[in-house]
Amino acid sequence: MKNRETAEERLQNMEAGTFLSRWSANSRSYVVSYKTQEGRVAHVAGIFPAEGESIDVELTGGNIIRMSGILEFINRRRTELCLNKAIVTVFDVEYNTKL
């Protein structure tokens, strides 16, 4: 995933709850982009690589919590953000996967 605009284009015609994760050179963090229940595309940044496969997630207020990886982040925020369908790209082939 190259940038915010590409993420928004890929999610534009998807159902609410569809999401993808990408690297943002601007914020120098991972970003989860997702289609909201209201039909817009939202982005959650502040997900930084840590030791091994772990990530550090910056919360509102500046607190940082460590998680085992992006899947833990998605599972923890799944209900709050209504995430239910992932777009996964492997070697430039796109897959849509229900959670």
DSSP file (Angstrom, degrees, kcal/mol; ACC not computed):
  #  RESIDUE AA STRUCTURE BP1 BP2  ACC     N-H-->O    O-->H-N    N-H-->O    O-->H-N    TCO  KAPPA ALPHA  PHI   PSI    X-CA   Y-CA   Z-CA
    1    1 A M              0   0    0      0, 0.0    22,-0.5     0, 0.0     3,-0.1   0.000 360.0 360.0 360.0 122.6    0.0    0.0    0.0
    2    2 A K        -     0   0    0      1,-0.2     2,-0.3    20,-0.1     3,-0.0   0.908 360.0 -24.8 -85.3 -43.3    1.7    3.2   -1.2
    3    3 A N     >  -     0   0    0      1,-0.1     4,-2.2    21,-0.1    -1,-0.2  -0.945  66.2 -82.2-161.2 178.5   -0.2    6.0    0.4
    4    4 A R  H  > S+     0   0    0     -2,-0.3     4,-2.7     1,-0.2     5,-0.2   0.897 121.3  52.7 -58.3 -44.8   -3.3    7.5    2.0
    5    5 A E  H  > S+     0   0    0      1,-0.2     4,-2.4     2,-0.2    -1,-0.2   0.904 109.4  49.0 -62.3 -41.7   -5.0    8.3   -1.4
    6    6 A T  H  > S+     0   0    0      2,-0.2     4,-2.4     1,-0.2    -1,-0.2   0.913 111.1  50.5 -63.3 -42.4   -4.4    4.7   -2.6
    7    7 A A  H  X S+     0   0    0     -4,-2.2     4,-1.8     1,-0.2    -2,-0.2   0.926 110.8  48.9 -60.8 -45.0   -5.9    3.3    0.6
    8    8 A E  H  X S+     0   0    0     -4,-2.7     4,-1.6     1,-0.2    -2,-0.2   0.892 110.6  50.8 -63.7 -39.6   -9.0    5.6    0.2
    9    9 A E  H  < S+     0   0    0     -4,-2.4     4,-0.5     1,-0.2    -1,-0.2   0.919 111.1  48.4 -62.6 -43.3   -9.5    4.5   -3.4
   10   10 A R  H  < S+     0   0    0     -4,-2.4    -1,-0.2     1,-0.2    -2,-0.2   0.817 118.5  39.7 -68.0 -30.4   -9.3    0.8   -2.5
   11   11 A L  H >< S+     0   0    0     -4,-1.8     3,-2.0    -5,-0.2    -1,-0.2   0.657  90.1  92.1 -92.1 -17.1  -11.8    1.2    0.4
   12   12 A Q  T 3< S+     0   0    0     -4,-1.6    -1,-0.1     1,-0.3    -2,-0.1   0.843  96.3  31.6 -50.1 -46.8  -14.2    3.7   -1.3
   13   13 A N  T 3  S+     0   0    0     -4,-0.5    -1,-0.3    -3,-0.2     2,-0.2   0.215  99.7 106.1-100.3  15.5  -16.6    1.1   -2.7
   14   14 A M  S <  S-     0   0    0     -3,-2.0     3,-0.1     1,-0.1     2,-0.1  -0.497  76.9 -96.6 -90.2 162.3  -16.2   -1.5    0.0
   15   15 A E    >   -     0   0    0     -2,-0.2     3,-1.7     1,-0.1    20,-0.3  -0.373  52.8 -81.1 -74.2 157.4  -18.7   -2.3    2.7
   16   16 A A  T 3  S+     0   0    0      1,-0.2    20,-0.2    21,-0.1    -1,-0.1  -0.282 117.3  35.5 -56.2 140.6  -18.4   -0.7    6.2
   17   17 A G  T 3  S+     0   0    0     18,-2.8    67,-2.5     1,-0.4    68,-1.6   0.282  81.4 131.7  95.6  -9.7  -15.9   -2.5    8.4
   18   18 A T  E <   +a   85   0A   0     -3,-1.7    17,-2.5    66,-0.2    -1,-0.4  -0.577  33.2 170.1 -75.2 138.1  -13.5   -3.3    5.6
   19   19 A F  E     -aB  86  34A   0     66,-2.6    68,-2.5    -2,-0.3     2,-0.3  -0.928  23.1-168.5-144.8 166.1   -9.9   -2.3    6.5
   20   20 A L  E     - B   0  33A   0     13,-2.3    13,-2.4    -2,-0.3     2,-0.4  -0.969  18.2-133.1-148.2 159.6   -6.3   -2.6    5.5
   21   21 A S  E     + B   0  32A   0     66,-0.4     2,-0.3    -2,-0.3    11,-0.2  -0.915  30.1 166.2-115.5 148.3   -2.9   -1.8    7.1
   22   22 A R  E     - B   0  31A   0      9,-2.3     9,-2.9    -2,-0.4     2,-0.4  -0.957  37.0-104.6-151.9 164.5   -0.2    0.1    5.5
   23   23 A W  E     - B   0  30A   0    -22,-0.5     2,-0.6    -2,-0.3     7,-0.2  -0.823  28.5-152.6 -94.7 135.0    3.1    1.9    6.2
   24   24 A S  E  >> - B   0  29A   0      5,-2.7     4,-1.3    -2,-0.4     5,-1.1  -0.941  11.3-168.2-110.9 116.7    3.0    5.7    6.2
   25   25 A A  T  45S+     0   0    0     -2,-0.6    -1,-0.1     3,-0.2   -22,-0.1   0.816  89.5  57.9 -68.3 -30.0    6.3    7.4    5.3
   26   26 A N  T  45S+     0   0    0      1,-0.2    -1,-0.2    -3,-0.1    -2,-0.0   0.950 119.9  25.2 -66.1 -50.1    4.8   10.7    6.5
   27   27 A S  T  45S-     0   0    0      2,-0.2    -1,-0.2     0, 0.0    -2,-0.2   0.549  99.2-133.7 -91.3  -7.4    4.0    9.5   10.0
   28   28 A R  T  <5S+     0   0    0     -4,-1.3     2,-0.3     1,-0.2    -3,-0.2   0.899  73.0  95.9  53.9  43.8    6.7    6.9   10.0
   29   29 A S  E   <S-B   24   0A   0     -5,-1.1    -5,-2.7    19,-0.1    -1,-0.2  -0.946  83.9 -90.0-149.1 166.9    4.2    4.4   11.5
   30   30 A Y  E     -BC  23  47A   0     17,-3.9    17,-1.1    -2,-0.3     2,-0.4  -0.561  41.7-157.6 -75.9 151.3    1.8    1.7   10.4
   31   31 A V  E     -B   22   0A   0     -9,-2.9    -9,-2.3    -2,-0.2     2,-0.6  -0.995  12.4-148.9-131.9 136.9   -1.7    3.0    9.7
   32   32 A V  E     -BC  21  44A   0     12,-2.3    12,-2.4    -2,-0.4     2,-0.4  -0.948  18.4-167.5-103.1 117.6   -5.0    1.1    9.8
   33   33 A S  E     +BC  20  43A   0    -13,-2.4   -13,-2.3    -2,-0.6     2,-0.3  -0.886  15.1 170.4-104.6 136.1   -7.3    2.6    7.2
   34   34 A Y  E     -BC  19  42A   0      8,-2.5     8,-2.9    -2,-0.4     2,-0.6  -0.981  38.1-111.7-148.7 156.1  -11.0    1.5    7.4
   35   35 A K  E     - C   0  41A   0    -17,-2.5   -18,-2.8    -2,-0.3     6,-0.2  -0.789  39.5-141.3 -89.1 123.4  -14.5    2.2    6.0
   36   36 A T    >   -     0   0    0      4,-3.2     3,-1.4    -2,-0.6   -18,-0.1  -0.276  23.8-107.9 -80.9 168.5  -16.7    3.6    8.8
   37   37 A Q  T 3  S+     0   0    0      1,-0.3   -21,-0.1   -21,-0.1    -1,-0.1   0.752 121.5  59.0 -64.8 -24.5  -20.4    2.8    9.4
   38   38 A E  T 3  S-     0   0    0      2,-0.1    -1,-0.3     1,-0.0     3,-0.1   0.506 121.2-108.4 -83.9  -4.8  -21.1    6.4    8.1
   39   39 A G  S <  S+     0   0    0     -3,-1.4     2,-0.2     1,-0.3    -2,-0.1   0.492  79.7 116.2  94.3   3.8  -19.4    5.5    4.7
   40   40 A R        -     0   0    0     -5,-0.0    -4,-3.2     1,-0.0     2,-0.5  -0.585  66.7-113.4 -99.1 168.1  -16.2    7.5    5.0
   41   41 A V  E     -C   35   0A   0     -6,-0.2     2,-0.3    -2,-0.2    -6,-0.2  -0.895  35.1-172.7-102.0 126.8  -12.6    6.2    5.1
   42   42 A A  E     -C   34   0A   0     -8,-2.9    -8,-2.5    -2,-0.5     2,-0.4  -0.775   9.6-147.4-116.6 162.0  -10.8    6.8    8.4
   43   43 A H  E     -C   33   0A   0     -2,-0.3     2,-0.5   -10,-0.2   -10,-0.2  -0.993   5.5-161.2-134.8 135.7   -7.2    6.3    9.4
   44   44 A V  E     +C   32   0A   0    -12,-2.4   -12,-2.3    -2,-0.4     2,-0.1  -0.963  22.9 172.1-116.6 113.4   -5.6    5.3   12.7
   45   45 A A  E     +     0   0A   0     -2,-0.5   -14,-0.1   -14,-0.2     3,-0.1  -0.325  41.6  83.1-105.4-169.6   -1.8    6.1   12.9
   46   46 A G  E     +     0   0A   0      1,-0.2    12,-2.9   -16,-0.2     2,-0.6   0.799  53.4 134.1  82.1  30.0    0.7    5.9   15.7
   47   47 A I  E     -CD  30  57A   0    -17,-1.1   -17,-3.9    10,-0.2    10,-0.2  -0.919  35.6-173.4-114.4 103.7    1.5    2.2   15.3
   48   48 A F  E     - D   0  56A   0      8,-3.2     8,-2.8    -2,-0.6   -19,-0.1  -0.750  27.8-108.3-107.9 142.9    5.3    1.9   15.5
   49   49 A P  E     + D   0  55A   0      0, 0.0     6,-0.2     0, 0.0     2,-0.2  -0.382  44.8 171.0 -61.3 142.4    7.6   -1.1   15.0
   50   50 A A        -     0   0    0      4,-2.4     2,-0.1     1,-0.2     5,-0.0  -0.408  45.3 -22.5-129.6-152.6    9.1   -2.3   18.2
   51   51 A E  S >  S-     0   0    0     -2,-0.2     3,-2.4     2,-0.1    -1,-0.2  -0.377 112.9 -32.9 -62.7 134.5   11.2   -5.4   19.2
   52   52 A G  T 3  S-     0   0    0      1,-0.3    -2,-0.2    -2,-0.1    16,-0.0  -0.315 129.8 -21.9  58.1-126.0   10.8   -8.4   16.9
   53   53 A E  T 3  S+     0   0    0     -4,-0.1    -1,-0.3    15,-0.1    17,-0.2   0.383 110.2 116.5 -96.1   2.3    7.3   -8.4   15.6
   54   54 A S    <   -     0   0    0     -3,-2.4    -4,-2.4    15,-0.1     2,-0.3  -0.225  49.6-153.1 -68.7 159.8    5.9   -6.3   18.4
   55   55 A I  E     -DE  49  67A   0     12,-2.4    12,-2.9    -6,-0.2     2,-0.5  -0.958   9.7-139.2-130.4 152.4    4.4   -2.9   17.9
   56   56 A D  E     -DE  48  66A   0     -8,-2.8    -8,-3.2    -2,-0.3     2,-0.5  -0.961  18.9-156.0-108.5 128.4    4.1    0.2   20.1
   57   57 A V  E     -DE  47  65A   0      8,-3.1     8,-2.2    -2,-0.5     2,-0.6  -0.920   7.6-143.1-110.3 122.1    0.7    2.0   19.9
   58   58 A E  E     - E   0  64A   0    -12,-2.9     6,-0.2    -2,-0.5     2,-0.1  -0.744  21.5-157.9 -85.7 119.9    0.6    5.6   20.8
   59   59 A L    >   -     0   0    0      4,-3.7     3,-2.2    -2,-0.6     4,-0.1  -0.462  34.8 -76.1 -92.0 165.2   -2.7    6.4   22.6
   60   60 A T  T 3  S+     0   0    0      1,-0.3     3,-0.4     2,-0.2    -1,-0.1  -0.403 123.8  35.1 -56.9 133.5   -4.5    9.7   22.9
   61   61 A G  T 3  S-     0   0    0      1,-0.2    -1,-0.3    -2,-0.1    -2,-0.0   0.339 127.7 -84.3  97.0  -5.9   -2.6   11.7   25.6
   62   62 A G  S <  S+     0   0    0     -3,-2.2    -1,-0.2     1,-0.3    -2,-0.2   0.352  81.9 142.8  92.9  -7.1    0.8   10.2   24.5
   63   63 A N        -     0   0    0     -3,-0.4    -4,-3.7    -5,-0.1     2,-0.4  -0.397  37.0-149.8 -66.2 146.9    0.7    7.0   26.5
   64   64 A I  E     -E   58   0A   0     -6,-0.2     2,-0.4    -2,-0.1    -6,-0.2  -0.971  12.2-171.4-122.3 132.6    2.3    4.0   24.6
   65   65 A I  E     -E   57   0A   0     -8,-2.2    -8,-3.1    -2,-0.4     2,-0.4  -0.950  19.1-131.2-120.8 146.0    1.3    0.4   25.0
   66   66 A R  E     -E   56   0A   0     -2,-0.4     2,-0.3   -10,-0.2   -10,-0.2  -0.781  24.4-175.9 -95.5 137.0    3.2   -2.6   23.5
   67   67 A M  E     -E   55   0A   0    -12,-2.9   -12,-2.4    -2,-0.4     3,-0.1  -0.887  37.4-114.8-126.6 160.2    1.3   -5.2   21.6
   68   68 A S  S    S-     0   0    0     -2,-0.3     2,-0.3   -14,-0.2   -15,-0.1   0.715  83.4 -49.8 -69.5 -20.3    2.4   -8.5   20.1
   69   69 A G     >  -     0   0    0    -14,-0.1     4,-1.7   -15,-0.1     3,-0.5  -0.969  69.9 -62.9 168.4-177.9    1.7   -7.3   16.5
   70   70 A I  H  > S+     0   0    0     -2,-0.3     4,-2.6     1,-0.2     5,-0.2   0.815 124.0  60.6 -63.0 -31.3   -0.8   -5.7   14.2
   71   71 A L  H  > S+     0   0    0      2,-0.2     4,-2.6     1,-0.2    -1,-0.2   0.888 103.4  50.0 -65.4 -37.7   -3.2   -8.6   14.6
   72   72 A E  H  > S+     0   0    0     -3,-0.5     4,-2.5     2,-0.2    -1,-0.2   0.920 110.5  50.8 -64.4 -41.9   -3.5   -7.9   18.3
   73   73 A F  H  X S+     0   0    0     -4,-1.7     4,-2.2     2,-0.2    -2,-0.2   0.943 112.0  46.8 -58.5 -48.2   -4.2   -4.3   17.6
   74   74 A I  H  X S+     0   0    0     -4,-2.6     4,-1.1     1,-0.2    -2,-0.2   0.915 112.6  49.4 -62.3 -44.0   -6.9   -5.2   15.1
   75   75 A N  H  < S+     0   0    0     -4,-2.6     4,-0.4     1,-0.2    -1,-0.2   0.886 112.7  47.6 -63.4 -39.3   -8.5   -7.7   17.5
   76   76 A R  H  < S+     0   0    0     -4,-2.5     4,-0.3     1,-0.2     3,-0.2   0.864 121.4  35.5 -69.5 -35.4   -8.5   -5.2   20.4
   77   77 A R  H  X S+     0   0    0     -4,-2.2     4,-2.8    -5,-0.2     5,-0.3   0.447  89.7 101.3 -97.6  -1.1  -10.0   -2.4   18.3
   78   78 A R  H  X>S+     0   0    0     -4,-1.1     5,-2.2     1,-0.2     4,-0.6   0.878  86.6  38.4 -53.3 -49.6  -12.3   -4.6   16.2
   79   79 A T  H >45S+     0   0    0     -4,-0.4     3,-0.5    -3,-0.2    -1,-0.2   0.934 116.6  50.6 -70.4 -46.7  -15.5   -3.9   18.0
   80   80 A E  H 345S+     0   0    0     -4,-0.3    -2,-0.2     1,-0.2    -1,-0.2   0.894 121.5  33.1 -59.0 -43.0  -14.9   -0.2   18.6
   81   81 A L  H 3<5S-     0   0    0     -4,-2.8    -1,-0.2     2,-0.1    -2,-0.2   0.438 106.6-124.1 -94.7  -0.4  -14.0    0.4   14.9
   82   82 A C  T <<5 +     0   0    0     -4,-0.6     2,-0.4    -3,-0.5    -3,-0.2   0.898  44.5 175.7  58.2  44.4  -16.5   -2.2   13.6
   83   83 A L      < +     0   0    0     -5,-2.2    -1,-0.2    -6,-0.2   -65,-0.2  -0.677  18.0 142.4 -82.5 128.6  -13.7   -4.0   11.6
   84   84 A N        +     0   0    0    -67,-2.5    15,-2.6    -2,-0.4     2,-0.4   0.469  55.6  47.1-144.5  -6.8  -14.9   -7.2    9.9
   85   85 A K  E     -aF  18  98A   0    -68,-1.6   -66,-2.6    13,-0.2     2,-0.3  -0.953  63.5-153.4-146.7 123.2  -13.3   -7.6    6.5
   86   86 A A  E     -aF  19  97A   0     11,-3.0    11,-2.9    -2,-0.4     2,-0.6  -0.710   8.5-147.8 -97.3 144.3   -9.6   -7.3    5.7
   87   87 A I  E     - F   0  96A   0    -68,-2.5     2,-0.5    -2,-0.3   -66,-0.4  -0.963  25.4-174.4-103.0 118.4   -8.0   -6.4    2.4
   88   88 A V  E     - F   0  95A   0      7,-2.9     7,-3.0    -2,-0.6     2,-0.5  -0.957  10.8-162.7-118.7 129.9   -4.7   -8.3    2.2
   89   89 A T  E     + F   0  94A   0     -2,-0.5     2,-0.5     5,-0.2     5,-0.2  -0.959   9.1 179.0-115.1 123.4   -2.2   -7.9   -0.6
   90   90 A V  E >  S- F   0  93A   0      3,-2.4     3,-1.6    -2,-0.5    -2,-0.0  -0.982  75.8 -17.9-124.0 119.3    0.5  -10.5   -1.1
   91   91 A F  T 3  S-     0   0    0     -2,-0.5    -1,-0.1     1,-0.3     3,-0.1   0.908 128.5 -53.1  50.4  46.7    2.9  -10.1   -3.9
   92   92 A D  T 3  S+     0   0    0      1,-0.2     2,-0.5    -3,-0.1    -1,-0.3   0.596 112.5 120.5  66.4  14.5    0.5   -7.6   -5.6
   93   93 A V  E <   -F   90   0A   0     -3,-1.6    -3,-2.4     2,-0.0     2,-0.4  -0.949  56.1-141.7-108.1 125.8   -2.4  -10.0   -5.5
   94   94 A E  E     -F   89   0A   0     -2,-0.5     2,-0.4    -5,-0.2    -5,-0.2  -0.705  18.1-175.0 -93.2 135.6   -5.4   -8.7   -3.5
   95   95 A Y  E     -F   88   0A   0     -7,-3.0    -7,-2.9    -2,-0.4     2,-0.5  -0.976  15.9-148.4-124.8 140.3   -7.5  -10.9   -1.2
   96   96 A N  E     -F   87   0A   0     -2,-0.4     2,-0.5    -9,-0.2    -9,-0.2  -0.955  22.5-173.4-107.4 124.5  -10.7   -9.9    0.7
   97   97 A T  E     -F   86   0A   0    -11,-2.9   -11,-3.0    -2,-0.5     2,-0.2  -0.971  18.9-140.3-127.8 122.0  -11.0  -11.9    3.9
   98   98 A K  E      F   85   0A   0     -2,-0.5   -13,-0.2   -13,-0.2   -80,-0.0  -0.562 360.0 360.0 -72.9 141.9  -14.0  -11.9    6.3
   99   99 A L              0   0    0    -15,-2.6   -14,-0.1    -2,-0.2    -1,-0.1   0.420 360.0 360.0 -92.0 360.0  -12.9  -12.0   10.0
